[in-house]
Amino acid sequence: MSEEQTIEKSGRVLLNGYVDVPADRWEEVREAMQDHITLTRNEAGCVMFNVTPCREVELRLLVEEIFENQQAFDAHQARTKTSPWADITAGIPREYSVRVIP
């Protein structure tokens, strides 16, 4: 493994994207969102986590996440999959990009 690959795998994990919430589920998602944000921000390795309504696209939530490393990001993903947030947002379209930053 080259040094470049090692650095890439050991960097911070950045996720950017959005969630397009159906109108009939907006209130339920909005009500659950603050708990999801609070729980995530309290996770070990969470550097930054924001979910905010998009000003340009109605019913779209913009998501920005930074975790210290892949392990912290993976732990977040595992916790989220078994959380109330996962149930409330099940089946809602998402568009994310994930990359590692030094």
N, C-alpha and C positions, 0 to 999 in steps of 0.2 A: 504494500500500500504506500503510495507516495505521500509526502508531507502535505501537499495540497488537499488530497482526499481526507487526510486526518483532520486538518483544520476545518474542512467543510463539514465533516460529521460531528465535530466538537463545538460548533458555533451555536449561537442562539437560533431558535426556530421562530420564524415570522409567518403569521397567517393573515391574509387580507381577503376580504370578499364581502358577500352579502347574502341575505336571506329574504326571499320574496314571500311575504305572508299573505295568504288569502284573506279577503275582507271579512269573511265570516269567522275567522280565527284570530283577528287582530287584537281584540280586547284580552282574550285569554293569554296570548303570547306576551303582550305588553305587561300584563299583571305579573307574569312569572319571570320576566326578564331581570328585574332587580335582584331577586334571590339568586338567579344564575350568575349574574355579574359578581355579586358579593362572594358567593362560594368559590368562584374561579379566582378572584383576586386574592383570596386567602390560601390558595394552594401553594405548596412549596414549589419554587421555581418560576412562579408567574411574575414576569417583569411588568407587563402592561396588558390590560384586557378592557376593550371598549366595545359596546354595542349601542349604536345611535341611529335614530331615524334618519333616512336619507331626505335631503331637502328637494332633490330633483325628481325622485321616483316615489310616488305614493305607495305606502305599505311595504317599503323596502327597509331593512335594517342593515346598516353597515357594520362589519365586524373587523376588528383589529386586535391581534394577539401577538405577544412576544413572550416566549418562555426561555429560560436560561440555557436549556439544552434539550436534546431529543428525548431524554428520559423524562424530564418534567412535562414536555408536550405529550408524550405517550400516556403518562399518568393522568393528565387532564382529559385526554380523549377517552380513556377507560372509565374514569369517574362520570364523565358526561353521558356516556352510553347507558348508564344505569340510573340516571337522575330523573327527577320529575320533568326537567327541561326536555329531555329526549322524548318523553311521552307526549308532552304538550306540542312539540314541534315535529313530531313524526310525520313523514311524508311531505313536508314543506320543502320546496325547491331551494337549493343552496348553490352558490358558486364561490369557490374558495381557491386561492393559490397558496401553497406552502413552500417556503424556501428557508435555507439555512444561511445565516449571515455571520460573518466573523465577529 
